[in-house]
Amino acid sequence: MRIIAKSRLRKYWESPGNEKSQAYFNEWYHFCQAQNWRTPQEVKNTLGNASIIGNNRVVFNVKGNDYRIVCAMDYARQAMFIKFAGTHKEYDKVNAEEVD
């Protein structure tokens, strides 16, 4: 999968207090980059803790649910667009189907 907007991950881990997330986000990034998901079910089969939500989005749990990454998925183009990255607590404050 092509992952668009890695800069969102970088911006998060470069912000004060979030440096620890860098290793976990990079691990997630490289794992997803190696995938060839064609359907939401394939994502779910690979990552059982991912949540398939509306608006062609997937919520990925990172580091045992400490962090969440929301992506808009374009399976036909093999692309993932990062819409949100943050802690579970920060995630609870956004609408994952609409966050941009």
C-alpha positions in Angstrom: 0.0 0.0 0.0 1.1 3.5 -0.7 0.7 5.6 2.5 0.0 9.3 1.9 0.9 11.9 4.5 3.6 10.3 6.6 4.2 13.9 7.6 1.2 13.6 9.9 2.9 10.9 11.8 6.2 12.8 11.9 4.4 16.0 13.1 2.9 14.0 15.9 6.1 12.4 17.2 8.1 15.6 16.9 5.6 17.4 19.2 6.7 17.7 22.8 5.9 14.7 24.9 5.2 12.4 21.9 8.7 11.3 21.0 8.0 7.7 22.2 5.5 7.2 19.4 8.1 7.4 16.6 9.2 3.8 16.8 5.7 2.5 17.0 4.4 4.7 14.1 7.4 3.7 12.0 6.8 0.0 12.7 3.1 0.5 11.7 4.1 2.4 8.6 6.5 -0.2 7.3 4.1 -3.0 8.0 1.2 -1.4 6.2 3.5 -0.4 3.3 4.2 -4.0 2.7 0.5 -5.0 2.4 -1.7 -5.3 -0.7 -5.1 -5.0 0.8 -7.9 -5.0 -1.7 -10.9 -5.0 0.7 -11.8 -4.0 4.2 -12.1 -7.6 5.1 -8.5 -8.3 4.1 -7.4 -5.5 6.5 -9.5 -7.1 9.2 -8.1 -10.6 8.4 -4.5 -9.3 8.8 -5.1 -7.0 11.7 -8.0 -8.3 13.8 -7.9 -5.2 16.1 -8.4 -2.7 13.2 -11.9 -1.2 13.1 -13.6 -0.8 9.8 -15.8 2.4 10.0 -17.8 4.5 7.5 -16.5 6.7 4.8 -14.0 4.0 3.6 -11.9 4.5 6.8 -10.0 2.2 9.0 -8.9 2.8 12.6 -5.6 1.1 13.4 -4.7 0.4 17.0 -1.0 0.9 17.6 1.1 -0.3 20.5 -1.7 -2.2 22.2 -4.3 0.5 21.7 -2.1 3.3 23.2 -2.2 5.1 19.8 -4.7 5.2 17.0 -4.2 6.0 13.4 -7.2 6.8 11.1 -6.8 6.2 7.4 -9.0 6.8 4.4 -8.6 3.8 2.2 -8.5 3.6 -1.6 -8.2 -0.1 -2.3 -8.4 0.2 -6.1 -5.4 2.5 -6.1 -3.6 0.7 -3.2 -3.5 3.9 -1.2 -4.0 4.9 2.4 -4.4 8.5 3.4 -3.5 9.2 7.0 -6.2 11.5 8.5 -5.4 11.3 12.2 -2.6 10.0 14.5 -2.6 10.3 18.2 -3.3 8.7 21.6 -6.5 6.8 22.3 -7.5 9.8 24.5 -7.0 12.2 21.7 -8.8 9.9 19.3 -11.9 10.0 21.5 -12.2 13.7 20.8 -12.5 13.4 17.0 -15.0 12.1 14.6 -13.0 9.4 12.8 -15.4 9.3 9.8 -14.8 13.0 9.2 -11.5 14.0 10.6 -9.2 15.4 7.9 
